[in-house]
């Protein structure tokens, strides 16, 4: 079986997808995915369902993200907010008087 691999557009190097089960500080276990320069223990043959590969523009390293995650967030930010009723201007407080110098 061949490990899932990606070639970096920036450096031309091959990176292989791996996974590992880690224990977080609170004791909860979580599966992480990472790319390494060599296929070794923990390498995966296929891309996990619901994930896509993208390349970090600055470093050229491949990374995983959930499909549609960034696109959904960008679309949510660009949606115009619903118009709210005009708020009444806040009443001005009188300025505090400075104590007289003696």
N, C-alpha and C positions, 0 to 999 in steps of 0.2 A: 504494500500500500504506500502511496506517495502522500506526503503531508501537503496540506493546502499552502500554496506559496504565492507571493506577490513580489513583483519586481519594482523597485523604486524608480520613479521617473527622473528624480534628481540625481541619485548616485549610481543607479544601475545595479545595485546589490539586490540579491534575493533574500526575502524574509519569510519565515515559516510560522504559521499560526499555532499557538500552544494554549492550553488551559490548565488551571490549577484551582483546587479548592483551598481557600484560606480562611482562617478564623480571625474575626475582627475583635477589637478590644472588649466589646460587650459580650463576647462569647458566641456571637452569631456567625454561622458559616456562610461563605459566599463564593461563587464561582467567578474567577477572573479570566480574561482572555488577553493574550499578549503576543507580540511578534518577536522572534529571535533570529539571529543570523544563521543558526544551524538547526536542523530537525533533530529533536531528541525526545526523551521521555515527556509525555504530555502533549505531543504534537497531534493536531487534528487533521483528518482527511478531507473534511468539508467545512464550509462556512456555516456557523450556527444559524438556524432559521430566524428570520426577523432582523438580521444584522447585515450591514454593508461595510465595505472597506473604503477608507479615504486616506489620502496622503497629507501629512502636515506640511503646509507650504514652506515654513521656515526651516524645519529639520529634514524633510524628505522621508520621515519615518511613516510606515503604514499604521493605521489605527482602525479600530472597530467602532461603529456607532449603530444604534438602533435605526432601522429604516424609517425615514420620514420624520425623525426626531427634530433635526435642525430646521427642516422645511416647514414643519407644523409650527414651530416656535416663531419663525420669521413671519409666517402668514398671520399668526395671532397678533404679532406686534404691529403689523401694517394695517390691520383692520381699523377703520375709524371708530372712535368711541361714540356711544350713543349720546345724543345731546341731553344735557341735564337742564333743569329749570334754572333760570338766572338767579344767582345767589344775591341776597341783599348785601349792600356794602356794609362793612362793620363800622359801628359808631366809633368815632375817634375819642380816645381818652384825653382828658386835659393833661397838658405837660406838667410834670412834677416840678414844684418850685425848688430852686436851689437855696440852701440856707445862706443867710447873709454873713459876710466875712466881718469879723470884729478885730 
